[in-house]
Amino acid sequence: LTYEQTAVSSKNPRYEYVITDESVAPLVSEIKAVGQAHDAIAERGAGGIAELLAGSRRREVCRILGVPLRVRIYDSLTAEQALKIANREDRGALEVSLWDKSASWARMLDGKLVASESRLAEAVGEDKSAINRGLALQKAPAALLDLIADKRAISMSQWAVVAPLLDDPRVLECAALHAGQTLGFGAL
């Protein structure tokens, strides 16, 4: 399929993730040398567009190389089946950040694509406490989130330390005092 015949599904954790030419350079070299080893996985969307559950990076590589993307399209997946496909481990890809995963989880719940946090946890292969912590990150006050230079750099263990501080109103008052400044998170 051509680039225009595909889109990244909102069920894909990389839905609004910016993929740069530099970030897929190793994959460009690989596909250029041996071709696309694995099909992208999609479900049929509105207007016949293939909405990618898995393969957003391959999609960008095929755009760069000017070649069609090989896609396996499913017409009748349940939301939970689609989420399992979209969230299974991709050993060749970069780890999807907690920020992007939790944004995906929030979209699935807000859009009523899954019935509950428990069903979501089962579908994406996470425990319910991880889902709850990720959703809390998405709902954190803007005053706090604005202090974080790169929300994608926050790990689950770092957020687990920061999240309980939100119960103290002084933390938000302090965050408001530092408006316009940012804090960096690095690897633990």
DAZI-V312809 format. One record per run of one state. SS is the DSSP state (~ for helix, > for strand, _ for the rest). FROM is the first residue (numbers start at 1). TO is the last residue. Records with the same first field share a line. If there is no record, write none. Layout:
BEGIN
SS = FROM-TO ; FROM-TO
END
This chain:
BEGIN
_ = 1-2 ; 9-24 ; 35-39 ; 45-45 ; 49-49 ; 55-55 ; 66-70 ; 75-78 ; 88-97 ; 111-116 ; 125-127 ; 139-141 ; 146-147 ; 149-150 ; 154-155 ; 168-168 ; 178-182 ; 184-188
~ = 3-5 ; 25-34 ; 46-48 ; 56-65 ; 79-87 ; 98-110 ; 117-124 ; 128-138 ; 142-145 ; 151-153 ; 156-167 ; 169-177
> = 6-8 ; 40-44 ; 50-54 ; 71-74 ; 148-148 ; 183-183
END
